[in-house]
Amino acid sequence: MQKKNSLSVKTVVAIGIGTAIIFILKRWVSIPSGIPNTNIDTSYGFLGFFSLLFGPVAGFVSGFLGHALTDFTAYGSPWWTWVFTTGLVGGVIGLFWKKLDVAAGNFGIKKIISYNVVQIITNVAGWALIAPTLDILVYAEPANKVYLQGIVSAISNAVSAGVIGTILLVAYAATRTQKGSLKKE
């Protein structure tokens, strides 16, 4: 019998919860940056945390849907290039979920540094390069405008993922029992 390549119940539930939290954070817990249509966004700290817990599929879909719902409710229609980039950022960070294995309860300085290197590279590539380039190609936006927005987003999202994401990851790992830490008396 051939095994189907389907999502687990855990991943589907995680996508629903992650989408809701990202939507709430993007919609009501973001700070205007002073650059039009660009915010300092707390949701990227949660997205980094969430992606490392549940993997790339949950990270991509939650980021994508959470951003799309935010744009629908705030602006009437999504800005698809940035919606896609949010999903991409969550998915790429999620690729490292097994390597960093936060659920094992060990999230020390090496893993903190690894997570932050990954999220900084991902945020800079996504926001300073991919999103603005797609804006120019898809929406014919002026380059100087979208690259400024992208650079501000890259910096603020990397800081959010670095500070908030790291705090959440360290706190979560501290609640987990490390393998081999229990001894029979």
C-alpha positions in Angstrom: 0.0 0.0 0.0 1.4 3.4 -1.0 1.6 6.1 1.7 0.0 9.4 0.8 1.9 12.5 1.1 -0.6 14.4 3.2 -0.4 16.9 6.1 -0.7 15.5 9.6 -3.5 16.6 11.9 -0.9 18.4 14.0 0.4 20.4 11.0 -3.2 21.4 10.0 -4.1 22.5 13.5 -0.8 24.4 13.7 -1.5 26.2 10.5 -4.9 27.3 11.8 -3.5 28.5 15.1 -0.5 30.1 13.5 -2.6 31.9 10.9 -4.8 33.3 13.6 -1.9 34.5 15.8 0.0 36.0 12.8 -3.2 37.8 11.7 -3.8 39.3 15.1 -0.2 40.4 15.5 0.0 41.9 12.0 -3.4 43.6 12.3 -3.2 45.0 15.8 0.3 44.7 17.2 2.4 46.5 14.6 4.0 49.9 14.8 4.0 52.4 11.9 7.6 52.9 10.7 7.1 56.3 9.1 7.6 54.8 5.6 4.3 54.4 3.7 2.7 50.9 4.0 5.6 49.6 6.1 5.3 48.7 9.8 7.6 47.4 12.5 5.9 44.1 12.8 5.9 41.8 15.9 4.4 38.9 13.9 7.8 38.0 12.4 9.1 37.1 15.9 6.2 34.7 16.3 6.6 33.5 12.7 10.3 32.5 13.3 9.4 30.8 16.5 6.4 29.0 15.0 8.3 27.9 11.9 11.0 26.3 14.0 8.4 24.4 16.0 6.2 23.1 13.2 8.4 23.2 10.1 8.4 24.7 6.6 4.8 23.9 5.5 3.2 25.3 8.6 5.6 28.3 8.5 4.8 29.1 4.9 1.0 28.5 5.0 0.6 30.4 8.3 2.7 33.3 7.1 0.9 33.5 3.8 -2.6 33.2 5.1 -2.0 35.4 8.1 -0.6 38.2 5.9 -3.4 37.7 3.3 -6.1 38.0 6.0 -4.5 41.1 7.4 -4.4 42.8 3.9 -8.0 41.8 3.2 -9.2 43.3 6.5 -7.0 46.4 6.5 -6.8 47.4 2.9 -9.6 45.5 1.1 -7.2 43.3 -1.0 -3.9 41.6 -0.5 -0.6 42.8 -1.8 0.4 39.4 -3.2 4.1 40.0 -3.6 4.5 40.7 0.2 2.0 38.0 1.2 4.1 35.5 -0.8 7.3 36.8 0.8 5.9 36.4 4.3 5.1 32.8 3.5 8.5 32.3 2.0 10.2 33.7 5.1 8.3 31.4 7.3 8.9 28.4 5.0 12.7 29.0 4.8 13.1 29.4 8.5 11.0 26.3 9.0 13.5 24.3 6.9 15.8 24.3 9.9 13.3 22.9 12.4 14.9 19.5 12.6 18.4 20.8 12.7 17.7 23.2 15.6 15.2 20.9 17.3 13.7 23.3 19.8 11.3 20.6 21.1 14.3 18.6 22.5 14.7 21.3 25.1 18.2 22.3 24.2 18.4 25.8 22.7 21.7 27.2 23.8 24.0 29.8 22.4 25.0 27.9 19.3 21.4 27.3 18.3 20.5 30.9 19.1 23.3 32.1 16.8 22.3 29.6 14.1 18.6 30.7 14.3 19.5 34.3 14.1 21.9 33.9 11.1 19.2 32.0 9.3 16.4 34.5 10.0 18.6 37.5 9.2 19.7 36.1 5.9 16.1 35.0 5.1 14.6 38.4 6.1 17.2 40.4 4.2 16.8 38.2 1.1 13.0 38.2 1.3 12.4 41.9 2.1 15.3 43.8 0.6 15.5 41.7 -2.6 12.6 39.4 -3.4 9.5 41.5 -2.3 10.7 44.8 -4.0 11.8 43.0 -7.2 8.4 41.3 -7.4 6.7 44.6 -6.8 8.5 46.1 -9.8 7.7 43.1 -12.0 4.1 42.5 -10.9 2.8 45.9 -10.0 5.2 48.2 -11.9 6.0 50.0 -8.7 8.8 52.6 -8.7 12.1 51.0 -7.6 13.3 53.7 -5.2 10.0 53.4 -3.2 9.8 49.6 -3.0 13.5 49.1 -2.2 13.3 51.7 0.6 10.2 49.8 2.0 12.0 46.5 1.6 15.1 47.6 3.4 13.1 49.1 6.3 11.1 45.8 6.4 14.2 43.7 6.3 15.7 45.5 9.2 12.6 45.7 11.4 11.5 42.1 10.6 15.0 40.8 11.4 15.0 42.6 14.7 11.5 41.4 15.5 12.5 37.8 14.7 15.8 38.2 16.5 14.4 39.6 19.7 10.9 38.2 20.0 11.7 35.0 18.2 14.7 34.2 20.3 12.9 35.0 23.6 10.0 32.7 22.6 12.4 29.9 21.5 14.5 30.0 24.6 11.4 30.1 26.9 9.8 27.2 25.0 12.9 25.1 25.1 13.2 25.7 28.9 9.8 24.1 29.3 10.9 20.9 27.5 12.5 18.0 29.2 15.9 17.3 27.7 16.5 13.8 26.4 18.5 11.7 29.0 18.0 14.3 31.8 15.7 12.0 33.8 17.5 9.4 36.0 16.0 6.4 37.8 16.7 6.5 41.5 
